[in-house]
Amino acid sequence: MKHILVLCTGNSCRSQIAEGYLRHFAGSGAAVYSAGIETHGVNPRAIAIMNNDGIDISKHTSNNIEEYRHINFDYIITVCDNAKERCPVFPSNAQQFHHHFPDPAKAKGTEEEIMQQFRSVRDMIKTYAYDFVKENIPHPKGA
């Protein structure tokens, strides 16, 4: 089983969405965690937008990266430039990946316009997570 850590600044939106999709697509092939350089709580709009796609992240918690120092990760994925720049060095051989996704929490406009930004970012992360699992997580025969 592979161990994956998804990092973002506040562990409230992008990393939570990525954790949800990576868990969904990897199944038993990976243990997936998410954390932030800071903790901002899980964004209610991220929970709602994931629920709209059939994935429940309502029980996720916003965690600080320091909580996971003891885990030997195989992969560390940063999903925002700030986290990539501020990511502490882990004493492991983890492969590091980076993809900057826009921050939907900074969206402005009507509620519908804000939710459209959340949907757009969710869909980008969903595609990234699917491709990441397909390329990096071994599946049992027949899967």
JOTAUR-V408174 format. One record per residue. N is the residue number from 1. RES is the residue in three letters. SS is DSSP state (h for helix, s for strand, l for the rest). NEAR is the number of other ideal C-beta (glycine too) atoms within 10 Angstrom. D_FIRST is the distance of its C-alpha to the first C-alpha in Angstrom with 1 decimal. Layout:
# JOTAUR-V408174
n = {N | N}
res = {RES | RES}
ss = {SS | SS}
near = {NEAR | NEAR}
d_first = {D_FIRST | D_FIRST}
This chain:
# JOTAUR-V408174
n = {1 | 2 | 3 | 4 | 5 | 6 | 7 | 8 | 9 | 10 | 11 | 12 | 13 | 14 | 15 | 16 | 17 | 18 | 19 | 20 | 21 | 22 | 23 | 24 | 25 | 26 | 27 | 28 | 29 | 30 | 31 | 32 | 33 | 34 | 35 | 36 | 37 | 38 | 39 | 40 | 41 | 42 | 43 | 44 | 45 | 46 | 47 | 48 | 49 | 50 | 51 | 52 | 53 | 54 | 55 | 56 | 57 | 58 | 59 | 60 | 61 | 62 | 63 | 64 | 65 | 66 | 67 | 68 | 69 | 70 | 71 | 72 | 73 | 74 | 75 | 76 | 77 | 78 | 79 | 80 | 81 | 82 | 83 | 84 | 85 | 86 | 87 | 88 | 89 | 90 | 91 | 92 | 93 | 94 | 95 | 96 | 97 | 98 | 99 | 100 | 101 | 102 | 103 | 104 | 105 | 106 | 107 | 108 | 109 | 110 | 111 | 112 | 113 | 114 | 115 | 116 | 117 | 118 | 119 | 120 | 121 | 122 | 123 | 124 | 125 | 126 | 127 | 128 | 129 | 130 | 131 | 132 | 133 | 134 | 135 | 136 | 137 | 138 | 139 | 140 | 141 | 142 | 143}
res = {MET | LYS | HIS | ILE | LEU | VAL | LEU | CYS | THR | GLY | ASN | SER | CYS | ARG | SER | GLN | ILE | ALA | GLU | GLY | TYR | LEU | ARG | HIS | PHE | ALA | GLY | SER | GLY | ALA | ALA | VAL | TYR | SER | ALA | GLY | ILE | GLU | THR | HIS | GLY | VAL | ASN | PRO | ARG | ALA | ILE | ALA | ILE | MET | ASN | ASN | ASP | GLY | ILE | ASP | ILE | SER | LYS | HIS | THR | SER | ASN | ASN | ILE | GLU | GLU | TYR | ARG | HIS | ILE | ASN | PHE | ASP | TYR | ILE | ILE | THR | VAL | CYS | ASP | ASN | ALA | LYS | GLU | ARG | CYS | PRO | VAL | PHE | PRO | SER | ASN | ALA | GLN | GLN | PHE | HIS | HIS | HIS | PHE | PRO | ASP | PRO | ALA | LYS | ALA | LYS | GLY | THR | GLU | GLU | GLU | ILE | MET | GLN | GLN | PHE | ARG | SER | VAL | ARG | ASP | MET | ILE | LYS | THR | TYR | ALA | TYR | ASP | PHE | VAL | LYS | GLU | ASN | ILE | PRO | HIS | PRO | LYS | GLY | ALA}
ss = {l | s | s | s | s | s | s | s | l | l | l | l | l | h | h | h | h | h | h | h | h | h | h | h | h | h | h | h | h | s | s | s | s | s | s | s | l | l | l | l | l | l | l | h | h | h | h | h | h | h | h | l | l | l | l | l | l | l | l | l | l | l | l | s | h | h | h | h | l | l | l | l | l | l | s | s | s | s | l | l | h | h | h | h | h | h | l | l | l | l | l | l | l | l | s | s | s | s | l | l | l | l | l | h | h | h | l | l | l | l | h | h | h | h | h | h | h | h | h | h | h | h | h | h | h | h | h | h | h | h | h | h | h | h | h | h | l | l | l | l | l | l | l}
near = {10 | 15 | 17 | 27 | 26 | 29 | 28 | 30 | 22 | 22 | 29 | 25 | 28 | 32 | 31 | 27 | 34 | 26 | 28 | 26 | 25 | 26 | 20 | 17 | 19 | 22 | 12 | 10 | 18 | 21 | 16 | 24 | 22 | 30 | 23 | 24 | 20 | 16 | 17 | 14 | 11 | 22 | 21 | 10 | 20 | 24 | 20 | 13 | 24 | 25 | 13 | 12 | 14 | 7 | 18 | 10 | 20 | 12 | 7 | 20 | 12 | 19 | 17 | 12 | 23 | 9 | 12 | 17 | 10 | 5 | 14 | 10 | 19 | 18 | 19 | 24 | 28 | 24 | 28 | 23 | 12 | 17 | 26 | 18 | 9 | 15 | 16 | 9 | 5 | 16 | 7 | 14 | 8 | 17 | 11 | 14 | 16 | 14 | 15 | 13 | 20 | 13 | 18 | 24 | 18 | 9 | 16 | 7 | 10 | 8 | 8 | 7 | 10 | 16 | 17 | 15 | 19 | 21 | 15 | 15 | 22 | 25 | 13 | 16 | 26 | 19 | 11 | 19 | 24 | 14 | 11 | 22 | 22 | 11 | 7 | 17 | 20 | 10 | 13 | 8 | 4 | 4 | 8}
d_first = {0.0 | 3.8 | 6.7 | 9.8 | 13.3 | 16.2 | 19.6 | 23.1 | 26.4 | 26.8 | 23.5 | 25.7 | 25.5 | 23.5 | 20.4 | 20.5 | 21.0 | 18.1 | 15.7 | 17.1 | 16.8 | 13.3 | 12.2 | 14.6 | 13.6 | 9.8 | 10.1 | 7.3 | 5.1 | 5.1 | 7.0 | 10.2 | 13.3 | 16.7 | 19.6 | 23.0 | 25.4 | 27.6 | 27.1 | 29.2 | 28.0 | 26.3 | 28.9 | 30.5 | 30.9 | 27.2 | 26.6 | 29.4 | 28.4 | 24.9 | 26.5 | 28.8 | 25.8 | 24.5 | 21.7 | 22.4 | 21.6 | 24.6 | 22.7 | 20.9 | 22.4 | 23.5 | 21.8 | 23.0 | 20.8 | 22.1 | 20.2 | 16.9 | 18.2 | 16.5 | 12.9 | 11.7 | 10.5 | 9.4 | 11.6 | 14.7 | 16.8 | 20.4 | 22.2 | 25.7 | 27.8 | 28.8 | 25.2 | 24.7 | 28.0 | 27.5 | 23.8 | 23.8 | 22.4 | 19.2 | 19.2 | 16.1 | 15.4 | 13.8 | 15.0 | 17.3 | 18.4 | 21.4 | 23.1 | 26.1 | 26.7 | 30.0 | 30.2 | 31.3 | 32.4 | 35.2 | 36.5 | 40.2 | 42.5 | 42.9 | 40.2 | 39.7 | 39.4 | 36.9 | 34.8 | 35.1 | 33.6 | 30.6 | 30.2 | 30.5 | 27.9 | 25.5 | 26.0 | 25.3 | 22.1 | 21.1 | 21.8 | 20.0 | 16.7 | 17.1 | 17.7 | 15.0 | 12.3 | 14.4 | 14.6 | 11.2 | 8.3 | 8.4 | 9.6 | 10.8 | 14.4 | 16.9 | 14.8}
